[in-house]
Amino acid sequence: MTRSKDDDGLRDTALSDKELTQALASTWSAQPGLWGALSTVDHKVIGRRYIATAFVFLALGGVLSLLMRLQLSQPEARFIGPDRYNQIFTMHGSNMMFLFAVPVMQAMAVYLVPLMVGTRNIAFPRLNAFSYWIYVAGGLLLWTAFIVDTGPDVGWFAYVPLSGPQYGVGKRADIWAQMITFTEVSALAIAVEIVVTVFKQRAPGMSLDRIPLFVWSMLVTSFLIILAMPAIMIASTSLILDRLVGTHFFNPAEGGDVLLWQHLFWFFGHPEVYIIFLPAVGMVSTIVATFTRRPVFGYLAMVMALVATGVLAFGLWVHHMFVAGLPRLGESFFTASSMAIAVPAGLQIFCWLATIWAGKPIFKTPFLFVIGFMVIFVIGGLTGVMVASVPFDTQVHDTYFVVAHFHYVLVGGAVFPLLGAIYYWFPKLTGKMMSETLGRWVFGLIFVGFNLTFFPMHILGLQGMPRRIYTYQPEMPWAGLNMFISLSAIVLAAGFLLFFIDAIRSARSGAVASANPWGASTLEWATASPPQPCNFARLPVVGSSEPLWAEAAAPPVAAGLRVDRRELLITSVVEGIPEARESSVGNSIWPLWAALATTLTLVWSIFSPWAVVWGSIPVAVSLIGWFWPKGVPEDES
């Protein structure tokens, strides 16, 4: 191991366990009070905030979906007018995709990945704090606009020319475009942090073939984000330039191209499905291993399936554009790609089934959600192969069949594993156990309510009911099924309401959890629940892909890190061999100021292009304050 820049100081080898814990708590803890809460860079605190905020947006998006179902429960209903319905429709999709689905998966990674790889904090912790404040600002912008009746009304996909200057009058589409900038900056920041944390901050001995599958899934997801999300940022920036500055990126009369928007949007939009799905795969793998008491069958095959899914995800975007009038040869290629990606997904399903078959399943609440995921995701996958066929997709593309497929893939493929993961990692997040009895009720209500709500939409689609409509005529044969779907949505909502009640009650007065209540095998359970500020008093040394099962007692530990300042262990990319000690930055208020300055600039730019000029001043000041040398080595890195 090489020496750090300043190698003089108190080290963990000189202290007893009790003395070490006290010293590290003093070094790594946040300041008390409001100032400490606003300036903390502890990945666990920020991760919990991310998760809680994302679930608030889930609840808000669920309320919007119930309002839409109320409007569609009867023909020619007048509960909601067409303009407000367009806002609700756009808000629901934008909220769920950009403010819940992607952020909540990354939030789980922010909290869990450093613990699972055995390090004391995430890479670039101040950037991590900045990403959270920017995410909150984007959500507040979107919902404030909706409250004052200026919510976006162009769909979560914002197709031009409807979202362009000719038809998108007012500031609604501008607000949508800037919300994209907020959320994608946040997502890109987290992706970079996860990649560096996984590659360079793993525990000694954690070679690439010993990384937990959840960590692998987040690593692949982070690369997807880094490669895909610049496309939507370019698209949204080009849109707002067309609207506010007078450029013509999407204006065919001036040499622009309407289809360019669809290509840019869906080049991001389809990988986004896997940005949401791949973390869920890692969650399922972790839960299956724990509740079958054996490692997941086919570790290498699972890792290769994750990588293959990430690669193939970039070859599918045009299957959203089969009715856009593209060349038939191109459509044939994307049909083949859309069907090929079912292969790694199917491989993962069979590996999980083999693990369950060979193990001794324990049917606790987290495992029930995994079983529900397998059932629902297989249905969504089968309909996905159906809509990958150009002739079939041409018939159902603008019908409720696609709405059903979309929700089966995203809710079944992501939300069910996520709920299972919350029940599974809730002790690690809070130190309390969620109720097993209520958990089974939650699973039952959500599973039944979901299938009763969304499966009939396949039938509505085959009967010809268009999507993206706010009402329909009485003579159409859709009224009965729509009423049934709307009533079923109440059952689904009841399940989520019970989940929130269980989570809040358990966090306040649930049974106290032990350090490893499930008997799991991964490193996050090698420390207290919830973990101490430094995560690990002594860094674990890994000799197996299932370290807590391989070691009968506690895993071996590494020594030699400073305790009087924040210090991390840097290891090699492939073998996890210790290479250096590196300082980790301390708490700082500057990420919050930088986020506020950036928010001011982006929101102001909706109303004046001069905001880019004048807004750069507070942004520059905040960044200078952020990076200005403080005289303390850990604050200069």
URNOR-V904706 format. One record per run of one state. SS is the DSSP state (hx for helix, st for strand, lp for the rest). FROM is the first residue (numbers start at 1). LEN is the number of residues. If there is no record, write none. Layout:
ss=<SS SS>
from=<FROM FROM>
len=<LEN LEN>
This chain:
ss=<lp st hx lp hx lp hx lp hx lp hx lp hx lp hx lp hx lp hx lp hx lp hx lp hx lp hx lp hx lp hx lp hx lp st hx lp st lp hx lp st lp hx lp st lp hx lp st lp hx lp st lp st lp st lp st lp hx lp hx lp hx lp>
from=<1 11 12 15 17 29 33 40 43 73 82 118 125 148 172 201 208 211 213 245 252 255 258 293 299 316 317 321 328 359 365 388 390 397 399 400 431 432 434 436 463 466 467 479 510 511 513 523 527 540 541 547 551 557 558 562 563 567 572 578 584 590 606 611 628 633 636>
len=<10 1 3 2 12 4 7 3 30 9 36 7 23 24 29 7 3 2 32 7 3 3 35 6 17 1 4 7 31 6 23 2 7 2 1 31 1 2 2 27 3 1 12 31 1 2 10 4 13 1 6 4 6 1 4 1 4 5 6 6 6 16 5 17 5 3 2>
